[in-house]
Amino acid sequence: SDIYQLPVQQGIIGASLGTGGAKIWVGSMQGSIVAFDPQGGSFGQPISTVKPGNAGSGSPFPSFAPVSELSFDGPYLWALAKPVNENNEPQPQVLAIDPASGTIVHQFDTSQPDWRNSAPNETLSNYPVFGVSPGKIWIDDHIIDAQSFAVTANISMPVEAVFAYDGSGWLWITGMTDGECDGDLVFIQSDNPSNAICQNP
């Protein structure tokens, strides 16, 4: 096996990993993403997910803005970044990034009222990850179309959900649930989110 040193001098302390475009992508605790070329064994230049001055302005760690999730879908690298505001509260951002140029093509600020009002808990904005099925990003009772960036709200998902796509049209979810599915697995037909089934242990 080989071990590669992350470019710490560029602010890279690993927080997440993703693959796509023949590269390994590393999300950092400081709000940047760097690509690793497994063929050449080299790192590219970091991509910043946080606007200057917005990362951790209220935190004792001024550059703390972890990129907690990375995944490829369609032509974009999708990232969940979590800068904090002046009150040290996370402000999660879902980002679609052009991997060739490092440009943020689209950004969804999930801390804003228009998003939170259709989320399972209007004050909660510190969920850990998003889910991915072909053409869709799933997070916090919302589905983002990975091509058009259209958002469908009010899709029931557990709070603090974690996801796994099974490759055959079903997305499995677990987290803090309630009602009949309290503490259980839920699986949702990715092309028909209204078709959700609770799987009891």
C-alpha positions as CSV (number, residue, x, y, z in Angstrom):
1,S,0.0,0.0,0.0
2,D,1.0,3.6,-0.5
3,I,0.6,6.5,1.9
4,Y,0.4,10.1,0.6
5,Q,0.9,13.1,2.8
6,L,-2.0,15.6,2.5
7,P,-0.7,19.1,1.6
8,V,-1.1,20.5,5.1
9,Q,0.7,23.7,4.1
10,Q,-2.3,24.4,1.9
11,G,-4.7,24.0,4.7
12,I,-5.8,20.4,4.0
13,I,-6.8,18.4,7.1
14,G,-9.0,15.7,5.7
15,A,-12.7,15.5,6.6
16,S,-14.3,13.7,3.7
17,L,-13.5,11.7,0.5
18,G,-15.1,11.3,-2.9
19,T,-14.2,9.8,-6.2
20,G,-14.9,10.8,-9.8
21,G,-13.3,12.1,-12.9
22,A,-10.4,9.7,-12.4
23,K,-9.4,11.5,-9.3
24,I,-9.7,11.2,-5.5
25,W,-11.2,14.3,-3.9
26,V,-10.4,15.3,-0.3
27,G,-12.6,17.7,1.6
28,S,-10.9,19.6,4.4
29,M,-11.8,20.9,7.9
30,Q,-10.9,24.4,6.6
31,G,-13.4,24.6,3.8
32,S,-11.3,23.6,0.8
33,I,-11.3,20.6,-1.6
34,V,-8.2,19.2,-3.3
35,A,-8.0,16.6,-6.0
36,F,-5.5,13.7,-5.9
37,D,-4.3,12.1,-9.2
38,P,-3.8,8.4,-8.3
39,Q,-1.9,7.8,-11.6
40,G,0.6,10.6,-11.1
41,G,0.6,10.6,-7.3
42,S,0.1,14.4,-7.1
43,F,-2.4,16.9,-5.6
44,G,-3.9,19.7,-7.5
45,Q,-4.6,23.2,-6.3
46,P,-7.3,23.5,-3.5
47,I,-10.8,24.7,-4.4
48,S,-12.2,27.0,-1.7
49,T,-15.9,26.5,-0.8
50,V,-16.1,29.5,1.5
51,K,-16.1,33.2,0.5
52,P,-13.3,35.2,2.1
53,G,-14.2,36.3,5.6
54,N,-17.1,34.0,5.9
55,A,-15.3,31.0,7.4
56,G,-15.7,30.8,11.1
57,S,-15.8,34.5,11.9
58,G,-17.3,33.7,15.3
59,S,-15.2,30.7,16.0
60,P,-12.0,30.4,18.0
61,F,-10.8,28.5,14.9
62,P,-11.1,31.2,12.2
63,S,-10.7,28.8,9.2
64,F,-13.1,26.1,10.6
65,A,-15.5,25.3,7.8
66,P,-15.5,21.5,7.3
67,V,-16.5,19.9,4.0
68,S,-18.3,16.9,5.5
69,E,-19.5,15.2,2.3
70,L,-18.3,14.8,-1.3
71,S,-19.9,13.0,-4.2
72,F,-20.0,13.0,-8.0
73,D,-23.3,13.0,-9.9
74,G,-23.5,14.0,-13.6
75,P,-20.9,16.6,-14.5
76,Y,-20.5,18.0,-11.0
77,L,-18.7,17.4,-7.8
78,W,-21.2,18.0,-5.0
79,A,-20.1,19.1,-1.6
80,L,-21.6,19.9,1.8
81,A,-19.6,22.6,3.5
82,K,-20.3,24.0,6.9
83,P,-18.9,27.5,7.7
84,V,-20.2,29.1,10.9
85,N,-21.7,32.5,11.4
86,E,-20.8,35.2,13.9
87,N,-22.6,33.2,16.6
88,N,-20.6,30.1,15.8
89,E,-23.7,28.4,14.3
90,P,-23.2,26.2,11.3
91,Q,-24.5,27.5,8.0
92,P,-24.5,24.4,5.7
93,Q,-24.0,25.0,2.0
94,V,-24.7,22.4,-0.7
95,L,-22.4,23.2,-3.6
96,A,-22.2,22.0,-7.2
97,I,-18.7,22.4,-8.5
98,D,-17.2,22.2,-12.0
99,P,-14.3,19.8,-11.3
100,A,-12.3,21.0,-14.3
101,S,-12.2,24.7,-13.4
102,G,-12.9,24.5,-9.6
103,T,-15.8,27.0,-10.1
104,I,-18.8,26.8,-7.8
105,V,-21.6,26.5,-10.4
106,H,-24.5,26.6,-8.0
107,Q,-24.9,27.1,-4.2
108,F,-27.8,26.2,-1.9
109,D,-27.7,28.0,1.5
110,T,-29.7,25.6,3.6
111,S,-29.6,28.0,6.6
112,Q,-32.0,30.5,4.9
113,P,-35.7,30.8,5.9
114,D,-37.0,29.8,2.5
115,W,-35.2,26.4,2.9
116,R,-35.7,26.0,6.7
117,N,-39.4,26.6,6.5
118,S,-39.9,23.3,4.6
119,A,-37.3,21.3,6.6
120,P,-38.2,18.8,9.3
121,N,-36.9,21.1,12.1
122,E,-36.9,24.8,11.2
123,T,-34.0,25.5,13.6
124,L,-31.8,22.5,12.7
125,S,-29.1,23.1,10.2
126,N,-26.2,20.8,11.3
127,Y,-27.1,17.5,9.6
128,P,-24.0,15.4,8.7
129,V,-24.3,14.3,5.0
130,F,-26.5,14.2,1.9
131,G,-27.7,11.2,0.0
132,V,-27.1,10.6,-3.8
133,S,-29.2,8.6,-6.2
134,P,-28.8,8.9,-10.0
135,G,-29.6,12.5,-10.9
136,K,-30.6,13.5,-7.3
137,I,-29.1,15.0,-4.2
138,W,-31.2,14.2,-1.0
139,I,-30.9,16.3,2.1
140,D,-33.0,17.7,4.9
141,D,-36.5,17.0,3.4
142,H,-35.3,18.3,0.0
143,I,-34.3,16.8,-3.3
144,I,-32.0,18.7,-5.6
145,D,-32.1,17.8,-9.3
146,A,-28.4,17.3,-10.1
147,Q,-28.8,18.6,-13.7
148,S,-31.3,21.5,-13.6
149,F,-30.7,22.5,-9.9
150,A,-34.5,22.5,-9.3
151,V,-35.4,21.8,-5.7
152,T,-38.4,19.7,-4.5
153,A,-39.3,20.3,-0.9
154,N,-41.4,18.5,1.7
155,I,-39.9,15.1,1.0
156,S,-40.1,13.3,4.3
157,M,-36.7,12.2,5.6
158,P,-35.4,11.4,9.1
159,V,-33.6,14.2,10.9
160,E,-29.8,13.7,11.0
161,A,-30.3,11.2,8.2
162,V,-27.6,9.0,6.6
163,F,-28.2,7.4,3.2
164,A,-27.2,4.5,1.0
165,Y,-28.3,4.0,-2.6
166,D,-28.7,0.3,-3.5
167,G,-28.0,0.6,-7.2
168,S,-31.5,-0.7,-8.2
169,G,-33.8,2.3,-7.7
170,W,-34.1,2.4,-3.9
171,L,-32.5,4.8,-1.4
172,W,-32.1,3.5,2.1
173,I,-32.2,6.1,5.0
174,T,-31.9,5.9,8.7
175,G,-31.7,8.6,11.4
176,M,-33.9,10.2,14.0
177,T,-37.3,9.2,12.8
178,D,-40.8,9.2,14.4
179,G,-44.2,7.6,14.1
180,E,-44.3,4.1,12.7
181,C,-40.7,4.2,11.6
182,D,-39.2,5.4,14.8
183,G,-35.6,4.1,14.9
184,D,-36.0,2.0,11.8
185,L,-34.8,1.9,8.3
186,V,-36.8,3.7,5.6
187,F,-36.4,2.9,1.9
188,I,-37.7,5.2,-0.8
189,Q,-38.1,4.6,-4.5
190,S,-35.7,7.2,-5.9
191,D,-37.9,8.0,-9.0
192,N,-41.1,8.1,-6.9
193,P,-40.3,9.6,-3.4
194,S,-43.9,9.1,-2.3
195,N,-43.3,5.4,-2.3
196,A,-41.5,5.0,1.0
197,I,-41.5,1.8,3.1
198,C,-40.5,1.3,6.7
199,Q,-38.3,-1.7,7.3
200,N,-38.6,-2.9,10.9
201,P,-35.7,-4.8,12.4
